[in-house]
């Protein structure tokens, strides 16, 4: 089990740098069609909602970290979709 200090360190970072989870998601999603990207976003969004619900129930560092990872992945989706619209 992770401690709160471990989670805080994992979540800490400068505003100017892009989270590695976000960048990795965007890189992988760039190869997919827009429909597939949106399907993937639906699945990740469900996982994010579950992680937040788990956090509401137990307030564990793992559920908070899982929620953070899901949120960063969804930001990667927005990055990909924004580039396609530009």
N, C-alpha and C positions, 0 to 999 in steps of 0.2 A: 504494500500500500504506500502511496506517495504521501509526503507531508505537504502541508500548505506552503512551506518555504520552497519546496521543489516546484510546485505549480506556479508560484509567483515568479520564480526565476525563469521558468519556461515561457511565461507570458510576457515577461519584461523585454523591452526592446525599444529602440529609438523610433520616433515617428517617421523619419525619413527612409528607413529601410523597409523593404517588403518582407512580410513573414514568409519563411521558406515553404510552409504548407500552401499558402496562397499561390506562390510562384510555381510550385510543382503542379498544382491542380490546373492552373492556367496553361502551362506548357502541355500537359496531357490532353486537355480539353480542346486545344487549338486544332487537333487532328480530327475532331468529331464534327458531324453535321450539327446545325443549330438545334434541330429536333432532339438529337441524342444528348446534346449539352443540357437542354431543358429537362429532359427525362432524368438525367443524372442529378440535376439541381433539385428536382422533386424528391429523389431518394435521400440526398444529403440533408435537405430541409427536414424531412421526417426524422432522420437520425439526430439532428440538432434539437428538435422539439423533444425527443425522447431523453436526450442528455440533460436538457433543462428541467424536464419533469423529474428525472432521477435526482438532480441537484436539489430540487424543491423538497423532495422526500427525505433525502439523507445528507445533503450538503457535504459530499465527499470531494476531495481534490480530483479524483479520477473523472467524476462526472463533469466537473467544471472544465477540466482540460479537454475532455471529449467535446464539450460544447464549443470551446474555443477553436478546436481543429475544424469542426463543422462550419463554424462561422467564417473562418479563413478560407475554407474551400468554396463557400458560396461567394465570397469576394473574388475568388479566382474566376468563377463563372461570370460575374459582372465585368471583370476585366476583359475576358474573351468576347463577350457580347458587345461591349463598348468598342473594342477594336474593329469588330465586324461592321459596326454602324458608321465608323469614322470614314 
